[in-house]
Amino acid sequence: MAKAKKKRSLLVRILRGLLFLHLWFWGIVAALCVLYNFVNPPITPLMIQRYFLRGHPIYKREYIPLKKIPDSTQAMLIAIEDGNYYKHFGFEWNMVKEAYQKNKKSGKIRFGASTLSNQLARSVFLTTDRNYLRKYLEIQVTVIMEICMSKKRMLELYFNYVEWGKGVYGIETASYMYFGKSAAQLNRQQSKRMLVILTNPIKYTPHTWQKSASARQRMALLNRYF
């Protein structure tokens, strides 16, 4: 009887500890989301991880407001990354189920069903490591972002914080690095070349995108509709 009470007491303490950790995590993320509505993040966990674990430099970053990014560039990004971005609440559940079944069959995390919201969550608040803990935290961050931020603000942060190369974060920084001008001045073909490498921006650049099968598929899609 005494042993059973001790086990229950231990379980209660563990559950309380987990609840406290979740509340602490939610509170910090919510506070940062509110802050990031008005202030741009100076640095992200992903930048720190890439710098210390992979030795990627952090180049001087250039920031561009969403209103200066051409509407066509915004439309092309949404078309190839998340067609229902302005309609869903952070998740495409049919795609999640499909990816889960594929990962279960392969025995490891190989397939994703990430929306732009999910990608932003790990780019600004987490890392890109493929494991179920990160995915679990990513779900929570996504929900909080969807509550605390507008879709427009999230899209602006996405354009300015996702990776576009080793140590290259944001489309404006990448645009100056690869084309020597602002993203606002890119022609349509240059914008396409920038966007199609987002599946693997560490390995490919807008000048080597043709070596990537996924980038070629994305380019075909963009050329068809844009």
C-alpha positions, 0 to 999 in steps of 0.5 A, a space after each residue: 500500500 505504501 509503495 503504491 502511494 509512493 509511486 502515485 506521489 512520484 508520478 504526480 510530481 513528474 506530471 506537475 514538473 512536465 506541466 510547469 516546463 510546458 507552461 514556462 515554454 509556452 509563456 516564453 514563446 508567447 511573450 517573444 511572439 508578441 514582441 516579434 510583432 514589433 521587433 525583429 529577432 536579433 538572432 535565432 537558435 538555428 543561427 547559433 546551432 549552425 555557427 557552433 556545431 557546423 561552423 557556418 558564419 553569420 553574414 551581416 543580415 539585411 532586412 526587407 519589409 514584406 511590402 517591398 517584396 514583390 507580390 509575385 515573389 510572395 505568390 510564388 513562395 506560397 505556391 511551392 511551399 504552402 498553397 493554403 497558407 492563408 486558409 489553414 491554422 498552421 497545419 495541413 493534417 492530411 499531409 501530416 498523416 501521409 508523412 507519418 505513415 511514410 516515416 513509420 514505414 521507413 523507420 525514421 523521419 525522412 518525410 515532412 508535411 511542413 507548412 510555412 508556419 511550421 518552417 518559421 517555428 523552427 527557423 526562429 524558435 527551434 532548430 531544423 534537427 529531425 526528431 520527434 521532440 523537435 516536432 512536438 515543440 514545433 507544433 506548440 510553437 506553431 499554435 502560439 504563433 498563429 494566435 499571437 501573429 498575423 499571417 502577413 507578419 509571419 510571412 515577413 519573418 519567414 522571408 527574413 529568417 529562413 536559410 538561403 545558404 551557409 550563414 545566409 539568412 533571409 531573402 534580402 541577405 541572399 539577394 545581395 550575396 547572389 545577385 548584388 541587389 535587393 530582393 525588391 529589384 530581382 526579376 521574375 526569373 531570379 526570384 524563381 531561382 532563389 525560391 526553388 533552392 529552399 528545399 536544400 539551400 545549404 547544398 545548392 545556390 540560385 546558380 547551381 539549382 539545376 543540379 537539384 531534382 527537387 529544384 527542377 521540379 519546383 522550377 517547372 511548376 513556377 514556369 507553368 503558372 508564373 
